[in-house]
Amino acid sequence: MVEPKMVSDSEPCVFIYGPEATIVNRIIHYMAGAGAERQAVSDMAVCYPWHVDNKYYTADVRLCHVQRKGLPDQALADRCEAVIIYFNSDEANGLDEVDSILTFTKEFEPDVCMLVCETCSENTPVSRLRAQEWCVSHGFELVELSPADEADPDDDFPETTGVQRIVQALHAHTWSNLEMKDHQPPVSNKLVNDVTAERVPDNATQGSGGGGDAETTPASQTAAEDAATAASVDTLVTELAGLMGSGGGGGDPSEPGGADDFELLFSQLSELRAAAARAPPHQRHEMAERVAMAFLRSMGGDEDGEDSD
């Protein structure tokens, strides 16, 4: 019999607590494949290699099934970046078991924390409301593997549930060993902030009231410059929205595909930054709104938040 290999001492880990039938067969095998190689850690935990590969980055992670309460290995705990705890909502004291596990996991403060159950409702011993309240107070996200509520077919943005939600959350995490793919950086709210960040242009000190020789810019010239900047911003935002609408930004990072031409997108963002540097404060605020609306439209949203008819 071939002995299982030992776990790498450098790859980040996900600690998953719960019964083997659920954790291994339904979660780990879904993520890493039924043929994933078992890697021994100790008599209380077994790890499985998981290669994360999406359109933004790649990373190698260890999915560690912890078979009972406690920490399987301190060195492994130091590399734990996510924790998933399964509980039985059909048992009135189901959350008490979770609390006992938290006494161990809170020591390493993982970035991703998920509380998982088969399903819960207002009729289960541990109701959905009670589980959600527990999650809010402990910084967890509730995930039901088989939610009782069916998705609304008319919902344009249906909520991801079950194991798919677990995978989605882990793909969204910034793993310590991830390697970014060329020309495909993730687009986030930080980009909007970068675009509209208040910057001081090289000529900002001219006419700004600090020196005795400063000249006051005529109102007509200021208005003309503001109009030119606004026109430039309109053009850039329109082009930016077109790029994002064609798949250049947004989307689920766990889904493959999408537009590959991010260079042009970031070129436009760079030009918007320059325009923001030239704009007065009230125009920077308007730019922020326009860029936000461009992102919203590219994702199919309604900028008014209401039906158009």
C-alpha positions in Angstrom: 0.0 0.0 0.0 1.4 3.4 -1.0 1.6 5.9 1.9 -0.1 9.2 1.3 2.3 12.1 0.6 2.9 14.8 3.2 1.5 18.2 2.6 3.7 21.0 1.2 5.0 23.3 3.8 4.3 26.5 1.8 0.8 26.3 0.2 -2.1 28.0 1.8 -4.8 25.9 3.3 -8.6 25.7 3.8 -9.7 24.0 7.0 -13.1 22.2 6.5 -14.8 20.8 9.6 -17.6 18.2 9.3 -18.6 14.6 8.6 -16.6 12.8 5.9 -19.6 11.8 3.9 -20.6 15.5 3.4 -17.2 17.2 3.4 -15.2 14.8 1.2 -17.8 13.4 -1.1 -19.9 16.5 -1.7 -17.5 19.4 -1.3 -13.9 18.4 -1.7 -14.5 15.9 -4.6 -16.6 18.6 -6.3 -13.7 21.1 -6.1 -10.6 18.9 -6.5 -12.1 15.9 -8.3 -13.0 12.5 -7.1 -9.5 11.2 -7.9 -7.7 13.9 -5.8 -4.7 12.5 -3.9 -5.0 12.2 -0.2 -2.2 13.8 1.7 -1.6 12.9 5.3 -1.3 15.6 8.0 -2.0 13.9 11.2 -4.4 11.4 12.6 -7.1 14.1 12.7 -6.8 15.6 9.2 -6.3 14.7 5.6 -5.6 17.2 2.8 -6.3 17.3 -0.9 -4.5 19.4 -3.5 -6.7 22.0 -5.3 -5.4 23.9 -8.3 -7.2 27.2 -8.6 -7.3 28.5 -12.2 -9.5 31.3 -13.3 -9.2 34.1 -15.8 -7.3 36.3 -13.4 -4.8 34.1 -11.5 -3.7 30.6 -10.6 -2.8 29.2 -7.2 -2.2 25.9 -5.5 -4.2 25.4 -2.3 -4.7 22.5 0.2 -8.3 21.5 1.1 -7.9 20.0 4.6 -10.7 17.9 6.1 -10.3 18.2 9.8 -12.1 15.2 11.2 -12.6 16.4 14.8 -12.4 19.6 16.9 -8.9 21.1 17.3 -5.9 22.1 15.2 -4.3 19.3 13.3 -0.9 21.0 13.1 0.3 24.5 14.2 2.4 25.0 11.0 -0.6 24.2 8.9 -2.8 26.5 11.0 -0.3 29.3 10.3 -1.1 28.9 6.6 -4.9 28.6 6.9 -6.6 31.4 4.9 -10.2 30.0 4.9 -12.3 28.0 7.2 -15.6 26.1 6.4 -17.6 24.6 9.3 -20.5 22.2 8.6 -23.3 22.0 11.2 -26.6 20.0 11.4 -29.6 22.4 11.4 -31.8 19.5 12.4 -30.2 19.4 15.8 -31.2 22.1 18.3 -27.6 22.3 19.6 -26.0 22.3 16.2 -24.5 25.8 16.6 -23.0 24.8 20.0 -20.7 22.4 18.2 -19.7 25.2 15.9 -18.9 27.4 18.9 -16.6 24.8 20.3 -14.7 24.7 17.0 -14.4 28.4 16.9 -12.2 28.3 20.1 -9.5 26.8 17.9 -10.0 28.6 14.5 -10.2 32.1 15.9 -6.5 31.9 16.8 -5.5 32.2 13.1 -8.2 34.6 11.9 -8.9 33.3 8.4 -10.0 35.8 5.7 -12.8 33.5 4.4 -15.3 32.0 6.9 -18.3 30.0 5.8 -20.9 28.2 7.9 -22.4 25.3 5.9 -25.5 23.2 6.4 -27.7 21.0 4.2 -30.7 23.4 4.5 -32.4 25.5 7.1 -35.7 27.2 7.3 -38.0 28.7 9.8 -39.1 25.1 10.6 -35.8 23.5 11.3 -34.5 23.3 15.0 -31.8 25.8 14.0 -33.8 28.3 11.9 -32.3 30.3 9.1 -32.8 33.5 11.0 -30.9 32.1 14.0 -28.1 30.8 11.7 -27.8 34.2 9.9 -27.7 36.1 13.2 -24.9 33.8 14.4 -23.0 34.4 11.1 -23.4 38.2 11.5 -22.0 38.2 15.0 -19.1 35.9 14.1 -18.2 37.2 10.7 -19.3 34.1 8.7 -21.3 33.6 5.6 -24.2 31.1 5.6 -24.2 28.6 2.7 -26.9 26.0 2.3 -25.9 23.0 0.2 -29.5 22.3 -0.8 -31.6 25.4 -0.1 -35.3 24.9 0.2 -36.2 28.1 -1.6 -36.1 27.9 -5.4 -34.4 30.6 -7.4 -36.7 33.2 -8.9 -36.6 32.6 -12.7 -37.3 36.4 -13.3 -34.3 37.4 -11.2 -31.6 38.9 -13.5 -29.0 38.4 -10.8 -29.8 35.0 -9.2 -27.9 34.2 -6.0 -25.2 31.5 -6.2 -25.9 28.7 -3.8 -24.6 25.4 -2.6 -21.0 24.2 -3.3 -20.9 26.6 -6.2 -21.1 29.5 -3.8 -18.2 28.0 -1.7 -16.1 27.7 -4.9 -17.0 31.3 -5.9 -16.0 32.7 -2.5 -12.7 30.9 -2.5 -12.0 32.0 -6.1 -12.6 35.6 -5.0 -10.0 35.3 -2.2 -6.5 36.7 -2.7 -4.3 33.6 -2.0 -0.9 34.3 -0.6 0.8 32.3 -3.4 -1.4 33.4 -6.4 0.2 34.2 -9.7 -1.5 36.8 -11.8 -2.2 36.0 -15.5 -0.7 38.5 -18.0 -2.9 41.4 -19.1 -5.9 40.2 -17.1 -5.9 42.0 -13.7 -9.2 42.0 -11.8 -11.4 45.1 -12.1 -12.6 46.2 -8.7 -14.0 49.2 -7.0 -10.5 50.3 -6.3 -10.1 51.2 -10.0 -13.0 53.6 -9.7 -11.4 55.2 -6.7 -8.1 55.4 -8.5 -9.7 57.1 -11.5 -11.4 59.7 -9.4 -8.7 60.1 -6.8 -7.8 63.7 -6.1 -4.4 64.4 -7.6 -2.4 67.6 -7.9 -1.3 68.3 -11.5 2.1 69.8 -12.2 0.6 73.3 -12.8 -1.7 73.2 -9.8 0.3 75.9 -8.0 -0.2 78.4 -10.7 -2.8 81.0 -9.7 -3.5 79.3 -6.4 -3.1 82.2 -4.0 0.3 81.3 -2.6 2.6 83.7 -4.4 2.3 87.4 -5.0 2.7 87.1 -8.8 -0.1 84.6 -9.2 -2.6 85.6 -11.8 -6.3 85.0 -11.4 -7.8 82.9 -14.3 -10.7 84.7 -16.0 -14.1 83.1 -15.4 -14.7 82.7 -19.1 -11.5 80.8 -19.5 -12.3 78.6 -16.5 -15.7 77.8 -18.0 -14.2 76.9 -21.3 -11.6 74.6 -19.7 -14.4 73.0 -17.6 -16.4 72.4 -20.7 -13.4 70.9 -22.6 -12.7 68.6 -19.6 -16.3 67.5 -19.4 -16.4 66.7 -23.1 -13.2 64.7 -22.8 -14.6 62.8 -19.8 -17.8 62.0 -21.7 -15.8 60.5 -24.6 -13.6 58.5 -22.3 -16.4 57.2 -20.2 -18.3 56.2 -23.3 -15.3 54.2 -24.6 -14.7 52.7 -21.2 -18.4 51.5 -21.0 -18.0 50.0 -24.4 -14.9 48.1 -23.4 -16.5 46.8 -20.2 -19.7 46.0 -22.0 -17.8 43.7 -24.4 -16.5 41.7 -21.4 -13.4 43.7 -20.5 -14.3 43.9 -16.8 -16.5 42.4 -14.1 -17.9 38.9 -14.1 -17.4 35.9 -11.9 -13.7 35.2 -11.5 -14.3 31.4 -11.4 -15.8 31.5 -14.9 -13.3 31.1 -17.8 -13.3 33.3 -20.9 -14.2 37.0 -21.3 -12.4 39.6 -23.3 -8.6 39.5 -23.1 -7.8 43.0 -24.1 -7.3 44.7 -20.8 -4.5 46.9 -22.0 -6.9 49.2 -23.8 -9.2 49.3 -20.8 -6.4 50.4 -18.5 -5.2 52.9 -21.1 -8.6 54.5 -20.8 -8.5 54.4 -17.1 -5.1 56.2 -17.1 -6.6 58.9 -19.3 -9.5 59.3 -16.9 -7.0 59.7 -14.1 -5.3 62.5 -16.0 -8.7 64.2 -16.7 -9.5 63.9 -13.0 -6.3 65.7 -12.1 -7.3 68.7 -14.3 -10.9 68.8 -13.1 -12.2 70.9 -10.2 -13.7 69.1 -7.2 -17.3 69.3 -8.3 -16.4 67.7 -11.7 -14.4 64.9 -10.0 -17.6 64.0 -8.1 -19.5 63.9 -11.4 -16.8 61.7 -13.0 -17.0 59.3 -10.1 -20.8 59.0 -10.8 -20.3 58.5 -14.5 -17.6 55.8 -14.1 -19.8 54.0 -11.5 -22.7 54.1 -14.0 -20.5 52.8 -16.7 -19.6 49.8 -14.5 -23.3 49.3 -13.7 -24.4 49.4 -17.3 -21.7 47.0 -18.3 -23.1 44.5 -15.8 -26.7 45.0 -17.1 -27.9 47.1 -14.2 -30.5 49.8 -14.2 -28.8 53.0 -13.1 -32.2 54.4 -11.8 -32.8 51.2 -9.7 -36.3 50.9 -11.2 -38.0 49.3 -14.2 -37.8 51.4 -17.4 -41.4 50.8 -18.4 
